[in-house]
Amino acid sequence: MKRTSHEIDKLYLDSFRSMSEKLITTYNSYIEDYEFNLNGSDITVSIIQRLKHYYELQESIKIYFKKYMQHMHQIFLLKQFYFT
């Protein structure tokens, strides 16, 4: 039996919810458990790591969609060739 698009997307959409929950947990940990030292570089390193991971994720999504779009373009051309 085929699944609905909602069922297929559920894991992907749940990952966003999980990310949001993890962000709140991390923020609370900083507030409760971290001793801020403005002379250190811990916060800067954390921000740079977050940005690095964010941009790597964006790049992987971009690469996927580029491959996907190339594949869809090929299918479109094949359909045009065979069915026109």
Short mmCIF file of the C-alpha atoms (twelve columns), coordinates in Angstrom:
data_MODEL
# 
_entry.id   MODEL 
# 
loop_
_atom_site.group_PDB 
_atom_site.id 
_atom_site.type_symbol 
_atom_site.label_atom_id 
_atom_site.label_alt_id 
_atom_site.label_comp_id 
_atom_site.label_asym_id 
_atom_site.label_seq_id 
_atom_site.Cartn_x 
_atom_site.Cartn_y 
_atom_site.Cartn_z 
_atom_site.pdbx_PDB_model_num 
ATOM 1  C CA . MET A 1  0.000  0.000  0.000   1 
ATOM 2  C CA . LYS A 2  1.359  3.403  -0.968  1 
ATOM 3  C CA . ARG A 3  1.971  5.984  1.737   1 
ATOM 4  C CA . THR A 4  0.691  9.532  1.687   1 
ATOM 5  C CA . SER A 5  3.038  12.462 1.246   1 
ATOM 6  C CA . HIS A 6  2.327  13.397 4.876   1 
ATOM 7  C CA . GLU A 7  3.503  9.982  6.053   1 
ATOM 8  C CA . ILE A 8  6.631  10.192 3.943   1 
ATOM 9  C CA . ASP A 9  7.452  13.718 5.118   1 
ATOM 10 C CA . LYS A 10 6.720  13.006 8.780   1 
ATOM 11 C CA . LEU A 11 10.281 12.005 9.710   1 
ATOM 12 C CA . TYR A 12 11.701 15.014 7.918   1 
ATOM 13 C CA . LEU A 13 9.247  17.390 9.569   1 
ATOM 14 C CA . ASP A 14 9.787  15.753 12.962  1 
ATOM 15 C CA . SER A 15 13.496 16.477 12.609  1 
ATOM 16 C CA . PHE A 16 12.688 20.212 12.574  1 
ATOM 17 C CA . ARG A 17 10.604 19.853 15.721  1 
ATOM 18 C CA . SER A 18 13.418 17.915 17.356  1 
ATOM 19 C CA . MET A 19 15.922 20.588 16.340  1 
ATOM 20 C CA . SER A 20 13.774 23.265 17.938  1 
ATOM 21 C CA . GLU A 21 13.453 21.271 21.153  1 
ATOM 22 C CA . LYS A 22 17.207 20.657 21.223  1 
ATOM 23 C CA . LEU A 23 17.865 24.383 20.744  1 
ATOM 24 C CA . ILE A 24 15.718 25.189 23.782  1 
ATOM 25 C CA . THR A 25 17.460 22.494 25.854  1 
ATOM 26 C CA . THR A 26 20.880 23.788 24.821  1 
ATOM 27 C CA . TYR A 27 19.915 27.374 25.634  1 
ATOM 28 C CA . ASN A 28 18.675 26.329 29.069  1 
ATOM 29 C CA . SER A 29 21.915 24.417 29.681  1 
ATOM 30 C CA . TYR A 30 23.920 27.539 28.895  1 
ATOM 31 C CA . ILE A 31 21.807 29.581 31.304  1 
ATOM 32 C CA . GLU A 32 21.899 27.004 34.123  1 
ATOM 33 C CA . ASP A 33 25.229 25.198 33.745  1 
ATOM 34 C CA . TYR A 34 27.707 27.465 31.965  1 
ATOM 35 C CA . GLU A 35 29.972 30.023 33.577  1 
ATOM 36 C CA . PHE A 36 30.352 32.799 31.033  1 
ATOM 37 C CA . ASN A 37 33.891 34.046 30.560  1 
ATOM 38 C CA . LEU A 38 33.985 36.977 28.183  1 
ATOM 39 C CA . ASN A 39 37.786 36.752 28.002  1 
ATOM 40 C CA . GLY A 40 37.669 33.210 26.604  1 
ATOM 41 C CA . SER A 41 36.849 31.951 23.140  1 
ATOM 42 C CA . ASP A 42 34.331 29.211 24.025  1 
ATOM 43 C CA . ILE A 43 31.296 31.127 22.807  1 
ATOM 44 C CA . THR A 44 33.048 32.213 19.599  1 
ATOM 45 C CA . VAL A 45 34.073 28.627 18.850  1 
ATOM 46 C CA . SER A 46 30.510 27.427 19.505  1 
ATOM 47 C CA . ILE A 47 29.055 30.034 17.155  1 
ATOM 48 C CA . ILE A 48 31.574 29.205 14.425  1 
ATOM 49 C CA . GLN A 49 30.839 25.473 14.774  1 
ATOM 50 C CA . ARG A 50 27.098 26.098 14.515  1 
ATOM 51 C CA . LEU A 51 27.566 28.236 11.417  1 
ATOM 52 C CA . LYS A 52 29.861 25.636 9.868   1 
ATOM 53 C CA . HIS A 53 27.326 22.845 10.392  1 
ATOM 54 C CA . TYR A 54 24.473 25.040 9.184   1 
ATOM 55 C CA . TYR A 55 26.257 25.913 5.932   1 
ATOM 56 C CA . GLU A 56 27.383 22.317 5.377   1 
ATOM 57 C CA . LEU A 57 23.786 21.190 5.722   1 
ATOM 58 C CA . GLN A 58 22.599 23.885 3.326   1 
ATOM 59 C CA . GLU A 59 25.257 22.856 0.815   1 
ATOM 60 C CA . SER A 60 24.250 19.184 0.997   1 
ATOM 61 C CA . ILE A 61 20.603 20.150 0.415   1 
ATOM 62 C CA . LYS A 62 21.620 22.312 -2.536  1 
ATOM 63 C CA . ILE A 63 23.665 19.462 -4.042  1 
ATOM 64 C CA . TYR A 64 20.759 17.050 -3.596  1 
ATOM 65 C CA . PHE A 65 18.283 19.371 -5.287  1 
ATOM 66 C CA . LYS A 66 20.673 20.088 -8.119  1 
ATOM 67 C CA . LYS A 67 20.980 16.329 -8.767  1 
ATOM 68 C CA . TYR A 68 17.234 15.912 -8.379  1 
ATOM 69 C CA . MET A 69 16.479 18.721 -10.809 1 
ATOM 70 C CA . GLN A 70 18.934 17.311 -13.354 1 
ATOM 71 C CA . HIS A 71 17.221 13.937 -13.055 1 
ATOM 72 C CA . MET A 72 13.766 15.496 -13.460 1 
ATOM 73 C CA . HIS A 73 14.976 17.445 -16.480 1 
ATOM 74 C CA . GLN A 74 16.209 14.227 -18.085 1 
ATOM 75 C CA . ILE A 75 12.873 12.541 -17.452 1 
ATOM 76 C CA . PHE A 76 11.069 15.509 -18.937 1 
ATOM 77 C CA . LEU A 77 13.236 15.392 -22.057 1 
ATOM 78 C CA . LEU A 78 12.722 11.647 -22.433 1 
ATOM 79 C CA . LYS A 79 8.961  12.060 -22.148 1 
ATOM 80 C CA . GLN A 80 9.044  14.825 -24.725 1 
ATOM 81 C CA . PHE A 81 11.096 12.674 -27.064 1 
ATOM 82 C CA . TYR A 82 9.062  9.478  -26.718 1 
ATOM 83 C CA . PHE A 83 5.561  10.881 -26.383 1 
ATOM 84 C CA . THR A 84 5.501  13.713 -28.909 1 
# 
